[in-house]
Each structure stands twice: as structure tokens, then as C-alpha cells.
Amino acid sequence: MYFIVVKFQVKPDSVGRFPEVVAEFTAATRAEPGNLWFEWSRSLDDPSEYVLVEAFTDEGAGPHVSSDHFAAGLEAMRPHLVSTPRIVSRQVDGDGWDEMGELRID
């Protein structure tokens, strides 16, 4: 699977409405057959930073970045961002979340 984390630095006047800006892009991506998850969070350290954690099947990553909604989503975000997003994108073994071995809750 492809595991991706992206950090978005959002302009101060867009911070509160950023979830609305990305709502259509998020819904379309979550509906893709190869999408495993697509989850937004807001940084606890920097309230103007949104963090996207996403994963795709090996076959689903290519169609995602080639989709019309991917291009439209990026363009919708562009005027709301302070800087180029930072990304970590890696192909990893597995097909979903595993339990954390170091902290077991029974």
C-alpha cells in the first residue's frame, strides 16, 4: 500500500473554513476504489497546520493522482495555503492499520 502524510500550512483567514474548502475533494477521494483512508487532522502545536493521513492500494495510487478531482482539489486549496505542502509518501507492506504492540489495551 501507499502510505502518505501531507502537512498543509493554511493562511490565517482560511483556517476555520479549510475543511469546507477540501470537503468535495475529500468525499471524491474517499469514494475511489483504491482508497483505504483519507483523514484530516489539525496540528496541536500549530493551529494553522492541517495534516492529511491517507493510504491507497498499490493499484489505487496512480488513478488517484491522475483523477480530475485530484487536480481540482489542489487548485481549490492553492489560494488558501501559505506555502508548498510537505509530504512523506512511501510504499509499505500491509493493507491497513495494525495494533500497536508496545501499548496493549485488554
N, C-alpha and C positions, 0 to 999 in steps of 0.2 A: 504494500500500500504506500501511497504518498502521504506523508505527514507534513503539514505546513503550519507555521506560525508567522503571522504578519502583525507588525505594530504600526498604527496609524496615528500621527500627530495631528490633531484636529484644531482648526482655528477657534479662538475663544468664543466668537459669536455663533459657531456652529456646533459646539459641544453638546448642548442639550437636544438638538434635533438630529444629530448624526444617525441615530437608529432609524429615523424616518427616511433619511437620505439613502440608506443601504437596504431598506426593507424589501423592495422589489427584487434587487439583486440577490438578497439572502433567500427569499422564497423560491426564486427560479433555480438557484444553485442547489438548495435542499431537495428539489424535485428531480434533479438529474439522477439517472440510474446508477452512475458510478460514485455518487456522493455518499460517504459514510457518516460524516458530521460536518457542520459548519456553524460554529458557535462564537458569538461576540461576547467580550467582557470589557470592563473598564478598569484601567490600572488603579490600584490602591495608592500607589506612590505619585502618580501624575494624572489628575482627573481629566486632562485634555488628551490623554492617550487611550485609544481603543485597541484591544488585542483580539485578533481573529485566530482561532484554532480550527483547522479544517483537515479533513482526510478524504482521500479518494482511492478507489480500487486502482490497481495498476493500469487497467484499461480505461478508467474514467477520468484520469487527469488530463489527457490530451484533448478529449472533446470539451472538457470544462473551459480550458483557456482558449479554445477555438470558437466558443459559443458567442452568439450575438449578445446575450445578456451579460457575459463577462466584459466585453468591450463597453457596453452601455453602463454597466455598474462602475467601472473605472472612471469613465467620463463624468458620471454623476457625482463621484467622490471628489474629483480633482479640485473644484473651486472651494472645497471645504477643508483642504489639507494644507498644513504649514510646510511640509517637506515630503520628499520621496519616502514612501513606506519602507520599513526594514523587514526583511524576510529570512526565515530559515525554512528550507524545503529539502526534504530528504526522502528517499525511498527506503522503507524499513520493512522488516519481516513482520508478519501478523496481519490481522484483518479487523482489529478493534481494540478496545481498552482491555487491559489485564488488571487483575487485582494487585495491589501493592504488597509485596512480600514483607517489607520491613514494618508495616503497621497493619496488623490484622484486627478486625473487629468481629467478634463472635457473638 
